[in-house]
Structure formats: structure tokens, C-alpha cells
């Protein structure tokens, strides 16, 4: 299969959100021709300053671009974009390539593959690990599912946005790998939140506690930066908690389908869901706030010393 390069590819990008925007921007800055579409026209228009064009419809993207990338928030959004008389599948040119980067069920990825096959279009599910700042620097890790030759042909594209891009297996494998990774991400953040609340409740200084934890071998790189932001009570979204909440649902649904027991994921999902109910948009690390709340702690107050009754403890 012919490599996808700046010279021969006309990219269409659907979904200019938290991750879609920095990815699309990097592709434009690398010299790719790119046309964007988002239901919020203003989001797509933000790419004009980097040389991007804006499409008025999905059919326009699909019929005029030989590579269509998408980065959407849910299975429903992905299926809405690809299915039906106005969807990508109905208007994509035979021989073109679809690269869906959304975090969705493997079943949804396999459905896209079937839609593409009927149209003579190769479909890859290429999911990503990394938050918005990582995407801005082009340091994502990608997991690819679908045709291996097609995945290899997109290497020039992947180099622009990722430091690692790994082929995992046939259609649906990229989606499955992302859910496995996000299970560790979400459960790990919940474990950290519990440990932080424990340390605070036992009398450790909150800032020192967060500093020390971030320097230990048990904290993954994806979590270390969250501890530094928590020191400043900065829970602005890099990976919104509502999306982690959605991913927990996908993880537990997959676990049920394949017969895998995940008690830790179920418990983490419950806490995540409670914090996700907050009206403000927060990062998934805001589960720290939820565990501090359970422990009757206020992160703006001083520590509670072991054996002494806390001045911030409530009945």
C-alpha cells in the first residue's frame, strides 16, 4: 500500500476537541493538507490560522479527502458520523483510508471496519495514550488495530503526532488495548487518591505528601504530573473526568462480555461517577477531591495529626 505522506494525502479530520485540536494542528504544521469538521463550527474554524480548511458537512469531508481521521467522545458520536446516508461510509471514495482515534468499544471499531469493507475503504482503529499536553508535544503512544499493511502505510502521519505507534492486531485490537490501558490509568488514580487521603488524615503535610509521592517508583509518569497540579488545587481538564467515567463503562462492559472479573475497576468507577456528577468540567484526577471529602478533609486546610481530633473533621 502506498505510504500516506504530505505530498499525496488530503486529510479530513472530524472532531476538534481536547485531543483532536492539538493532533490536527500538528499535522497542519507538518505540512499535511487538512480539512476539519466539528458540529461546533467555531472549533473547526480555529484551525484556519494554521492553514486548515473547514468543511460544512461530513459528506464534504468524505468525498474530498483520501484519509479521514476522527477523534470523537463516544460510540454514539462515532456511529453517527460513519453510518447512514450522510455518513463517511456512504461518501468515502474506494481506496481511501479511515483512522478512527476515538476511545470506543471494540464492537464499534469492528462495525466501522465492516462499513469500510463494503465501500472498499480500509479502516484502522488507532487509539492513543496521553493527555492534551502530551498531544501538543507530539508525544502520544498509539495502538493500532486493522490491516497491518495499511497501518504501516500511515507511519508518516503517526510520526508527527506520536513518539510510539504500535500495531496490536486485527480490527478492534486498538480499541481493546486502549481500554486495558485506561483501566490501569483510572484504577491507579483512584489508588493514589485513597493514599493521599490516608496520608492527610494521618497527619502528613499535604504538599510534602504530594511531593514525596511524585518522586516514588510506584507513581506512573501519567500520574506524576497530576500530583503537582493537585498541590495547586488545579483540576482543570487535561483528560476530563466525564470521559474517564465513560471509559470505565466501556471497560466494565468489555469485562462482562469476555468474563473477566474487575472488582477494583468497579469500585473506582463508583467514586469516579460521584465526582463526575459535579457541574464543573474537571480532570479525572479530581477523584482526589472526592476521597478527601469522604475523609472529611479540606485540601485548603492543614493536616490532621494522628491521635488528635481534626479541626476540619465533621460529624
DOFINU-144460 format. One record per residue (C-alpha): residue in three letters; residue number from 1; x, y, z. Coordinates in steps of 0.25 Angstrom, whole numbers. Layout:
REM residues N
(ala NUM (X Y Z))
...
END
This chain:
REM residues 315
(unk 1 (0 0 0))
(unk 2 (5 14 -4))
(unk 3 (10 22 8))
(unk 4 (2 33 13))
(unk 5 (10 46 12))
(unk 6 (9 61 12))
(unk 7 (10 60 -3))
(unk 8 (-1 50 -7))
(unk 9 (-10 51 5))
(unk 10 (-22 60 7))
(unk 11 (-27 59 21))
(unk 12 (-40 61 27))
(unk 13 (-41 62 42))
(unk 14 (-55 60 49))
(unk 15 (-55 64 64))
(unk 16 (-47 77 68))
(unk 17 (-48 75 83))
(unk 18 (-38 73 95))
(unk 19 (-29 63 87))
(unk 20 (-34 66 73))
(unk 21 (-29 80 72))
(unk 22 (-15 78 76))
(unk 23 (-14 66 67))
(unk 24 (-20 73 55))
(unk 25 (-11 85 58))
(unk 26 (2 77 58))
(unk 27 (-2 70 45))
(unk 28 (-4 84 38))
(unk 29 (9 89 44))
(unk 30 (16 77 38))
(unk 31 (11 81 24))
(unk 32 (-1 72 22))
(unk 33 (-13 78 15))
(unk 34 (-25 76 25))
(unk 35 (-40 80 25))
(unk 36 (-47 80 38))
(unk 37 (-61 77 42))
(unk 38 (-68 79 56))
(unk 39 (-82 81 60))
(unk 40 (-77 93 67))
(unk 41 (-73 101 54))
(unk 42 (-64 110 63))
(unk 43 (-56 99 68))
(unk 44 (-52 95 53))
(unk 45 (-50 109 49))
(unk 46 (-39 111 60))
(unk 47 (-30 102 50))
(unk 48 (-31 113 39))
(unk 49 (-19 121 45))
(unk 50 (-11 108 44))
(unk 51 (-14 106 29))
(unk 52 (-26 97 31))
(unk 53 (-39 98 23))
(unk 54 (-53 96 29))
(unk 55 (-64 86 23))
(unk 56 (-79 89 25))
(unk 57 (-83 74 25))
(unk 58 (-78 60 27))
(unk 59 (-81 57 13))
(unk 60 (-72 68 8))
(unk 61 (-60 62 17))
(unk 62 (-62 48 12))
(unk 63 (-64 51 -3))
(unk 64 (-52 61 -4))
(unk 65 (-41 54 5))
(unk 66 (-34 41 3))
(unk 67 (-31 40 18))
(unk 68 (-41 42 29))
(unk 69 (-37 43 43))
(unk 70 (-47 44 55))
(unk 71 (-46 47 69))
(unk 72 (-60 47 76))
(unk 73 (-65 46 90))
(unk 74 (-74 33 90))
(unk 75 (-78 21 82))
(unk 76 (-91 28 78))
(unk 77 (-84 40 72))
(unk 78 (-75 31 64))
(unk 79 (-86 23 59))
(unk 80 (-94 35 55))
(unk 81 (-82 41 47))
(unk 82 (-79 28 40))
(unk 83 (-93 22 37))
(unk 84 (-105 26 29))
(unk 85 (-107 33 16))
(unk 86 (-100 45 21))
(unk 87 (-88 38 28))
(unk 88 (-74 36 24))
(unk 89 (-76 21 19))
(unk 90 (-87 26 9))
(unk 91 (-78 36 3))
(unk 92 (-63 31 4))
(unk 93 (-56 28 -8))
(unk 94 (-52 14 -11))
(unk 95 (-37 12 -7))
(unk 96 (-37 23 3))
(unk 97 (-33 21 18))
(unk 98 (-41 23 31))
(unk 99 (-33 25 44))
(unk 100 (-42 26 56))
(unk 101 (-35 30 68))
(unk 102 (-47 31 78))
(unk 103 (-48 22 90))
(unk 104 (-59 13 87))
(unk 105 (-64 -1 89))
(unk 106 (-56 -11 80))
(unk 107 (-70 -15 75))
(unk 108 (-72 -1 69))
(unk 109 (-58 -2 63))
(unk 110 (-62 -15 56))
(unk 111 (-75 -9 51))
(unk 112 (-67 3 45))
(unk 113 (-58 -8 38))
(unk 114 (-70 -15 32))
(unk 115 (-75 -2 27))
(unk 116 (-62 1 21))
(unk 117 (-60 -13 15))
(unk 118 (-74 -11 8))
(unk 119 (-69 2 2))
(unk 120 (-55 -2 -2))
(unk 121 (-49 6 9))
(unk 122 (-38 2 19))
(unk 123 (-42 5 34))
(unk 124 (-32 6 45))
(unk 125 (-35 7 60))
(unk 126 (-23 15 65))
(unk 127 (-25 19 79))
(unk 128 (-16 27 88))
(unk 129 (-10 28 101))
(unk 130 (-6 42 106))
(unk 131 (-13 55 111))
(unk 132 (-15 69 104))
(unk 133 (-1 74 107))
(unk 134 (5 61 102))
(unk 135 (-3 62 89))
(unk 136 (2 77 88))
(unk 137 (16 72 88))
(unk 138 (14 60 79))
(unk 139 (18 50 89))
(unk 140 (6 41 89))
(unk 141 (6 26 89))
(unk 142 (-3 20 78))
(unk 143 (-9 6 78))
(unk 144 (-13 1 64))
(unk 145 (-24 -9 60))
(unk 146 (-27 -13 46))
(unk 147 (-19 -17 34))
(unk 148 (-4 -17 37))
(unk 149 (0 -12 23))
(unk 150 (-10 0 24))
(unk 151 (-5 3 38))
(unk 152 (10 3 33))
(unk 153 (6 12 21))
(unk 154 (1 23 31))
(unk 155 (15 23 38))
(unk 156 (18 37 33))
(unk 157 (5 42 39))
(unk 158 (8 35 52))
(unk 159 (22 41 54))
(unk 160 (16 55 54))
(unk 161 (7 52 66))
(unk 162 (13 41 74))
(unk 163 (26 36 80))
(unk 164 (22 22 79))
(unk 165 (12 15 70))
(unk 166 (10 0 72))
(unk 167 (2 -10 63))
(unk 168 (-7 -18 72))
(unk 169 (-15 -27 64))
(unk 170 (-28 -28 55))
(unk 171 (-39 -19 55))
(unk 172 (-44 -15 69))
(unk 173 (-30 -18 75))
(unk 174 (-26 -4 76))
(unk 175 (-39 -1 84))
(unk 176 (-37 -12 93))
(unk 177 (-23 -8 96))
(unk 178 (-28 6 100))
(unk 179 (-38 0 110))
(unk 180 (-27 -8 116))
(unk 181 (-18 4 118))
(unk 182 (-29 13 123))
(unk 183 (-33 2 133))
(unk 184 (-19 4 139))
(unk 185 (-20 19 138))
(unk 186 (-33 20 145))
(unk 187 (-31 10 156))
(unk 188 (-17 16 158))
(unk 189 (-23 30 160))
(unk 190 (-33 24 170))
(unk 191 (-22 17 178))
(unk 192 (-14 30 178))
(unk 193 (-26 38 183))
(unk 194 (-28 28 194))
(unk 195 (-13 28 198))
(unk 196 (-13 43 198))
(unk 197 (-26 44 207))
(unk 198 (-20 34 216))
(unk 199 (-7 41 218))
(unk 200 (-14 54 220))
(unk 201 (-23 48 231))
(unk 202 (-11 42 238))
(unk 203 (-5 56 239))
(unk 204 (5 57 228))
(unk 205 (6 71 221))
(unk 206 (-2 71 209))
(unk 207 (8 78 200))
(unk 208 (20 70 205))
(unk 209 (12 57 203))
(unk 210 (9 60 189))
(unk 211 (23 64 186))
(unk 212 (29 51 192))
(unk 213 (19 42 185))
(unk 214 (22 48 172))
(unk 215 (37 44 174))
(unk 216 (34 29 177))
(unk 217 (35 18 167))
(unk 218 (21 14 170))
(unk 219 (15 26 163))
(unk 220 (14 25 147))
(unk 221 (18 36 138))
(unk 222 (4 38 135))
(unk 223 (0 41 149))
(unk 224 (12 49 154))
(unk 225 (8 62 148))
(unk 226 (-6 61 154))
(unk 227 (1 61 168))
(unk 228 (8 74 165))
(unk 229 (-5 80 159))
(unk 230 (-13 75 172))
(unk 231 (-3 83 181))
(unk 232 (-9 96 174))
(unk 233 (-23 90 174))
(unk 234 (-23 91 159))
(unk 235 (-32 81 154))
(unk 236 (-35 87 140))
(unk 237 (-37 77 130))
(unk 238 (-26 70 122))
(unk 239 (-34 57 122))
(unk 240 (-48 61 126))
(unk 241 (-54 52 137))
(unk 242 (-66 50 129))
(unk 243 (-58 43 118))
(unk 244 (-51 35 129))
(unk 245 (-65 32 134))
(unk 246 (-70 28 120))
(unk 247 (-57 19 118))
(unk 248 (-60 12 132))
(unk 249 (-73 8 126))
(unk 250 (-67 2 113))
(unk 251 (-56 -5 122))
(unk 252 (-67 -12 130))
(unk 253 (-76 -15 118))
(unk 254 (-64 -22 111))
(unk 255 (-60 -29 124))
(unk 256 (-75 -34 125))
(unk 257 (-75 -39 111))
(unk 258 (-62 -47 112))
(unk 259 (-64 -52 126))
(unk 260 (-53 -44 133))
(unk 261 (-55 -40 148))
(unk 262 (-51 -26 151))
(unk 263 (-55 -22 165))
(unk 264 (-44 -11 166))
(unk 265 (-50 -5 154))
(unk 266 (-64 -5 159))
(unk 267 (-60 2 172))
(unk 268 (-52 12 164))
(unk 269 (-64 15 155))
(unk 270 (-73 17 166))
(unk 271 (-64 28 172))
(unk 272 (-61 34 158))
(unk 273 (-76 35 155))
(unk 274 (-79 42 168))
(unk 275 (-68 53 165))
(unk 276 (-73 53 150))
(unk 277 (-86 58 155))
(unk 278 (-80 71 159))
(unk 279 (-85 82 150))
(unk 280 (-71 88 146))
(unk 281 (-62 81 136))
(unk 282 (-51 75 144))
(unk 283 (-39 66 141))
(unk 284 (-40 51 144))
(unk 285 (-30 54 156))
(unk 286 (-41 61 163))
(unk 287 (-45 48 170))
(unk 288 (-34 53 180))
(unk 289 (-45 63 184))
(unk 290 (-55 52 185))
(unk 291 (-46 44 195))
(unk 292 (-43 56 203))
(unk 293 (-58 59 204))
(unk 294 (-60 44 209))
(unk 295 (-49 46 219))
(unk 296 (-55 59 224))
(unk 297 (-43 67 219))
(unk 298 (-42 80 213))
(unk 299 (-30 81 203))
(unk 300 (-28 96 207))
(unk 301 (-27 93 222))
(unk 302 (-15 88 230))
(unk 303 (-12 73 233))
(unk 304 (-20 65 243))
(unk 305 (-10 59 253))
(unk 306 (-11 45 257))
(unk 307 (-18 43 270))
(unk 308 (-23 57 271))
(unk 309 (-37 61 267))
(unk 310 (-37 69 254))
(unk 311 (-42 84 253))
(unk 312 (-47 81 239))
(unk 313 (-54 68 243))
(unk 314 (-69 68 242))
(unk 315 (-79 59 248))
END
